[in-house]
């Protein structure tokens, strides 16, 4: 039952106090639980913002470690020694060539394709979840994953010396399976889609005494994504952007970037300003985009069929909240097809030198679609979130990026091949014009 | 029709801590009423004021979300398994 709870004893500058149901407001202790016992709404971590206002300044943050833990007071852990494997503080790159290509003036890429240690934004949420798991006394951690989370949980659990059992859909990309197995967790490949994996894990979660990062530890885990908001503010010189574009899977990331921005405003670290939130989905799994287009305030689940497997969640837990944010911020939610996703991956690579996975292709293709539809003012400071690395989803672009020119180790062979490549380029150029 | 029902942890206080129950019901709607009869108070947790399943709770019949079937009118057969699972998870 809900109860008047005793606030947690805090150490250092930790300001989190308790969990609260986002729907009915019932309060709970900050233990391993994720849904409200009364209405099943999601539980969210609450903070004492007066403490944060008094104790945190731009200077104290800038003096912190070069990782997400420079924002530790805004994260739900009490320890002074969190699991820090260099996660976060990824580059915010001004994308001049991509901006010019699209017709924008000020575009930035937040590049979590090079996040540490496993090259996706999931390292942020897992670093927080496993730090909290250790505080709550778990010795085994687990997750339901579309791939990136499996990589991250297995890697950071290995670093922290925690036992690990992760669940994935059996049809994941080879790179994501290999990139999990190398850390030697127990890996369960479930014959089904992610939503089925997720349901199974929800049933397992309370039976083995494990810490499931995105189930019973989900309130803590999801807070890690706020750092994607914090870092962008700091890297823009303590300013908010005008618009962000981010991929939507469960919708959690979207809401936490929003929460990160609002918290920095709330404690006076950044001047308030309107920020539009645009969400990106793959057409083959776009339950949130469909609800947005149809003006619905509820999500109808779908069965995923897209190459963007990392965001293929047909039954998104935070979908309704993502809808609210897009609508309330004058943003949008758009979907793009698999061909556009591959084109998006290629466009980002060719203009900015960033090789992202399918989720990033979805984001770039959506950005392009929004610009072409006149929904983004060229003068807006826009930040596109790239959340994963293309080396993990090579299957998606195989066959669309050409082949190397195989030559003999002889000068004339090279010259012939070079001429041929120029001819090919010209032909391609002519075809585009026709 | 005798069906097996999987009860999520937050509702097990209504079922004397049992994680599974056997119930007689021909549809999911009937099942919810049958559960209320054997575990008084549980229906108010499963359903909102309008009597519809809460939006943060998912029902599955033999692993299929009832929203892909006939919602609460989904028919049940002898030996079916119904899972009641909190929706907020994953991602």
HADDOCK unambig.tbl for C-alpha pairs under 7 A between the chains (distance, minus, plus):
assign (segid A and resid 35 and name CA) (segid B and resid 88 and name CA) 6.84 0.50 0.50
assign (segid A and resid 37 and name CA) (segid B and resid 10 and name CA) 5.49 0.50 0.50
assign (segid A and resid 38 and name CA) (segid B and resid 45 and name CA) 6.39 0.50 0.50
assign (segid A and resid 39 and name CA) (segid B and resid 45 and name CA) 6.51 0.50 0.50
assign (segid A and resid 40 and name CA) (segid B and resid 56 and name CA) 5.52 0.50 0.50
assign (segid A and resid 40 and name CA) (segid B and resid 57 and name CA) 6.57 0.50 0.50
assign (segid A and resid 40 and name CA) (segid B and resid 86 and name CA) 6.31 0.50 0.50
assign (segid A and resid 41 and name CA) (segid B and resid 56 and name CA) 5.79 0.50 0.50
assign (segid A and resid 42 and name CA) (segid B and resid 88 and name CA) 6.00 0.50 0.50
assign (segid A and resid 144 and name CA) (segid B and resid 90 and name CA) 6.33 0.50 0.50
assign (segid A and resid 198 and name CA) (segid B and resid 89 and name CA) 6.95 0.50 0.50
assign (segid A and resid 198 and name CA) (segid B and resid 90 and name CA) 6.09 0.50 0.50
assign (segid A and resid 202 and name CA) (segid B and resid 85 and name CA) 6.95 0.50 0.50
assign (segid A and resid 214 and name CA) (segid B and resid 89 and name CA) 6.10 0.50 0.50
assign (segid A and resid 214 and name CA) (segid B and resid 90 and name CA) 4.87 0.50 0.50
assign (segid A and resid 214 and name CA) (segid B and resid 91 and name CA) 6.77 0.50 0.50
assign (segid A and resid 215 and name CA) (segid B and resid 89 and name CA) 4.97 0.50 0.50
assign (segid A and resid 215 and name CA) (segid B and resid 90 and name CA) 6.05 0.50 0.50
assign (segid A and resid 249 and name CA) (segid B and resid 91 and name CA) 6.43 0.50 0.50
assign (segid A and resid 250 and name CA) (segid B and resid 91 and name CA) 4.70 0.50 0.50
assign (segid A and resid 252 and name CA) (segid B and resid 91 and name CA) 6.89 0.50 0.50
assign (segid A and resid 317 and name CA) (segid B and resid 87 and name CA) 6.13 0.50 0.50
assign (segid A and resid 317 and name CA) (segid B and resid 88 and name CA) 4.79 0.50 0.50
assign (segid A and resid 317 and name CA) (segid B and resid 89 and name CA) 6.04 0.50 0.50
